[in-house]
Amino acid sequence: MTTVKEEMYDVLIVGAGLAGLSAAKVIDSTELSYCVLEAAERAGGKVKSGCNNQGDYCLELGAQFVNPDMTEMVRLIEESGMTLSETETGAGSVFLNAKTLSPINDFIESVEEKLGREDRKGKRSLSETIEGWKISEEEKRIAKSFFTEEATVDTDSILADSFFDVSERYESQLDDLSHQASGQLNTLIDHMIESLKQPVLFNHAVDSVSKQADSYKVTVSSGQSYYAKAVIIAIPPTVAKAVAFDEQLSEYYQPLLDSYVDGAVIKHTFSYPKAFWQELELKDSLVSVEGVVFSNYRGLSISDSSKKGEAPRLTAFTGGDLARKWAKKTEDERKMFVLERLSSVFGKRAGSYTDFRESIWVDHPYCGGGYSAQIHTKGHPDAAHKLRSPHGQVVFASTEVAEAFPGFMEGAVRSGKRAAKAIIKN
Ligand SMILES: Cc1cc2nc3c(=O)[nH]c(=O)nc-3n(C[C@H](O)[C@H](O)[C@H](O)COP(=O)(O)OP(=O)(O)OC[C@H]3O[C@@H](n4cnc5c(N)ncnc54)[C@H](O)[C@@H]3O)c2cc1C
């Protein structure tokens, strides 16, 4: 019979996504002992680089875009030997309403401003808020579709007050799609792991967490237990619902974790020999299209995702309930659906793609779904604040609970750093 060695650490970090690795980096710079437990066989979580179907160039299957105000991400990109590269959209590019083919940049700006001015009114959904705006029915449909894609949760299900809070915490006036790393984001994840003195333990899915006399016991799926004076839980709140907490921890955390509903998103990237959307003839004028929002398919948007020096690309993001519905169909059905939508805006040229790749982020056992989870209409509006504040020596980190840039990679990095500093201070 083999005896399993029980390890005791100062800090255990659950999850090796951007939040977990960022927390580990802060702890690594102290004298504290630590261990990172990662459920999957790779690190990065929703950051995942891959190849096109023909395998001749790389693309991001998960997170992709950054902007210069996302300073932690910019630093990590540069530290890992890459540079920040501008997304190659045409000059003066516009966002179009797919139905009317008219530009909606000013409209989108105006509804984003409206969000900032909204009063907090309790348990109403984001859809109910939009219904209260003095705008046309078509504009309401556009707003719902746009925000459903942005949140990857249907606006009917999102708690409006929490969404205002999330929008306020996007601390930038710049577009979130403006830049990308010059290379693959996997390089950044590899760099983060290499810069740690301790190895990440892969295939170590944490099943339970319980408080002992003066430590915490964390058990992984193999049955092995680890002990630590503090635990940083760097996994999405919806995923953390699957972890068995002891009675006391559960009493505190369960209502907070239950406040979240998972996102859902499907990403389809099409490469073309020429960026025809950057010179599109519309109503007797030539426009450059940066993005398209579909009012009659709530949650569907298309963006120019072209990267300098590489084949021009369009990426379709299908978010929320639409993504859940389409995740159940075949890859061919999904591809046809997106191509038909592309053709409705760009005509036959949409079919002239040279390559295509899809990635589905719906109900992932360890990453959840979508860009991030959201607080639903029956959730606690202050769930994020409570989760990011230490409870005893347990603290949550993840993009959802970030003080700045929630829902983005930048938020994940900042929340991981913040959680580690809070534990060190405690
Ligand atoms: C398709 C897509 C496109 C996106 N586009 C962008 C973008 O352009 N720009 C941007 O800034 N952001 C984007 N995002 C969002 C961004 O990817 C996330 O905000 C960020 O990566 C989240 O990091 P995280 O560390 O909080 O969580 P995650 O990345 O989900 O990491 C959680 C980690 O914990 C591990 N884990 C889970 N459960 C356990 C357990 N029980 N035990 C041990 N380990 C566990 C997981 O395996 C994972 O490694 C996108 C996301 C998706 C899916």
The ligand as an SDF file (V2000), in Angstrom:
LIG
                    3D

 53 58  0  0  0  0  0  0  0  0999 V2000
  -14.0960   32.9690  -26.9980 C   0  0  0  0  0  0  0  0  0  0  0  0
  -13.5640   33.9390  -25.9790 C   0  0  0  0  0  0  0  0  0  0  0  0
  -13.1040   35.1770  -26.4100 C   0  0  0  0  0  0  0  0  0  0  0  0
  -12.6070   36.0920  -25.4920 C   0  0  0  0  0  0  0  0  0  0  0  0
  -12.0950   37.2570  -25.9680 N   0  0  0  0  0  0  0  0  0  0  0  0
  -11.4510   38.0940  -25.1240 C   0  0  0  0  0  0  0  0  0  0  0  0
  -10.7290   39.1880  -25.6410 C   0  0  0  0  0  0  0  0  0  0  0  0
  -10.6600   39.3900  -26.8710 O   0  0  0  0  0  0  0  0  0  0  0  0
  -10.0950   40.0030  -24.7580 N   0  0  0  0  0  0  0  0  0  0  0  0
  -10.1160   39.7790  -23.4010 C   0  0  0  0  0  0  0  0  0  0  0  0
   -9.4760   40.5350  -22.6490 O   0  0  0  0  0  0  0  0  0  0  0  0
  -10.7890   38.7200  -22.8840 N   0  0  0  0  0  0  0  0  0  0  0  0
  -11.4500   37.8710  -23.7120 C   0  0  0  0  0  0  0  0  0  0  0  0
  -12.0860   36.7710  -23.2160 N   0  0  0  0  0  0  0  0  0  0  0  0
  -12.2240   36.6290  -21.7540 C   0  0  0  0  0  0  0  0  0  0  0  0
  -10.9220   36.1120  -21.0810 C   0  0  0  0  0  0  0  0  0  0  0  0
  -10.5040   34.9470  -21.7350 O   0  0  0  0  0  0  0  0  0  0  0  0
  -11.1830   35.8100  -19.6170 C   0  0  0  0  0  0  0  0  0  0  0  0
  -11.6570   36.9930  -18.9860 O   0  0  0  0  0  0  0  0  0  0  0  0
   -9.9480   35.3600  -18.8210 C   0  0  0  0  0  0  0  0  0  0  0  0
   -9.0910   34.5720  -19.5610 O   0  0  0  0  0  0  0  0  0  0  0  0
  -10.4360   34.6400  -17.5750 C   0  0  0  0  0  0  0  0  0  0  0  0
   -9.3690   34.2220  -16.7810 O   0  0  0  0  0  0  0  0  0  0  0  0
   -9.6220   33.5490  -15.3500 P   0  0  0  0  0  0  0  0  0  0  0  0
   -8.2990   33.1970  -14.8070 O   0  0  0  0  0  0  0  0  0  0  0  0
  -10.5040   34.4340  -14.5490 O   0  0  0  0  0  0  0  0  0  0  0  0
  -10.4910   32.2380  -15.6320 O   0  0  0  0  0  0  0  0  0  0  0  0
  -10.2430   30.9750  -16.5930 P   0  0  0  0  0  0  0  0  0  0  0  0
   -9.5140   31.3810  -17.8180 O   0  0  0  0  0  0  0  0  0  0  0  0
  -11.5660   30.3320  -16.7630 O   0  0  0  0  0  0  0  0  0  0  0  0
   -9.2720   30.0420  -15.7490 O   0  0  0  0  0  0  0  0  0  0  0  0
   -9.7450   29.1920  -14.7310 C   0  0  0  0  0  0  0  0  0  0  0  0
   -8.7130   28.0750  -14.5530 C   0  0  0  0  0  0  0  0  0  0  0  0
   -9.0800   27.2900  -13.4200 O   0  0  0  0  0  0  0  0  0  0  0  0
   -9.0350   25.9240  -13.7550 C   0  0  0  0  0  0  0  0  0  0  0  0
   -9.9830   25.2170  -12.8830 N   0  0  0  0  0  0  0  0  0  0  0  0
  -11.3330   25.2750  -12.9140 C   0  0  0  0  0  0  0  0  0  0  0  0
  -11.8900   24.5060  -11.9780 N   0  0  0  0  0  0  0  0  0  0  0  0
  -10.8620   23.9450  -11.2860 C   0  0  0  0  0  0  0  0  0  0  0  0
  -10.7820   23.0640  -10.1810 C   0  0  0  0  0  0  0  0  0  0  0  0
  -11.8780   22.5670   -9.5810 N   0  0  0  0  0  0  0  0  0  0  0  0
   -9.5440   22.6960   -9.7260 N   0  0  0  0  0  0  0  0  0  0  0  0
   -8.4210   23.1940  -10.3090 C   0  0  0  0  0  0  0  0  0  0  0  0
   -8.4350   24.0260  -11.3680 N   0  0  0  0  0  0  0  0  0  0  0  0
   -9.6420   24.4100  -11.8540 C   0  0  0  0  0  0  0  0  0  0  0  0
   -9.4090   25.8750  -15.2290 C   0  0  0  0  0  0  0  0  0  0  0  0
   -9.0090   24.6910  -15.8570 O   0  0  0  0  0  0  0  0  0  0  0  0
   -8.6860   27.1220  -15.7480 C   0  0  0  0  0  0  0  0  0  0  0  0
   -7.3550   26.8490  -16.0920 O   0  0  0  0  0  0  0  0  0  0  0  0
  -12.5820   35.7960  -24.1000 C   0  0  0  0  0  0  0  0  0  0  0  0
  -13.0420   34.5530  -23.6530 C   0  0  0  0  0  0  0  0  0  0  0  0
  -13.5360   33.6370  -24.5960 C   0  0  0  0  0  0  0  0  0  0  0  0
  -13.9950   32.2860  -24.1090 C   0  0  0  0  0  0  0  0  0  0  0  0
  1  2  1  0
  2  3  1  0
  2 52  2  0
  3  4  2  0
  4  5  1  0
  4 50  1  0
  5  6  2  0
  6  7  1  0
  6 13  1  0
  7  8  2  0
  7  9  1  0
  9 10  1  0
 10 11  2  0
 10 12  1  0
 12 13  2  0
 13 14  1  0
 14 15  1  0
 14 50  1  0
 15 16  1  0
 16 17  1  0
 16 18  1  0
 18 19  1  0
 18 20  1  0
 20 21  1  0
 20 22  1  0
 22 23  1  0
 23 24  1  0
 24 25  2  0
 24 26  1  0
 24 27  1  0
 27 28  1  0
 28 29  2  0
 28 30  1  0
 28 31  1  0
 31 32  1  0
 32 33  1  0
 33 34  1  0
 33 48  1  0
 34 35  1  0
 35 36  1  0
 35 46  1  0
 36 37  1  0
 36 45  1  0
 37 38  2  0
 38 39  1  0
 39 40  1  0
 39 45  2  0
 40 41  1  0
 40 42  2  0
 42 43  1  0
 43 44  2  0
 44 45  1  0
 46 47  1  0
 46 48  1  0
 48 49  1  0
 50 51  2  0
 51 52  1  0
 52 53  1  0
M  END
$$$$
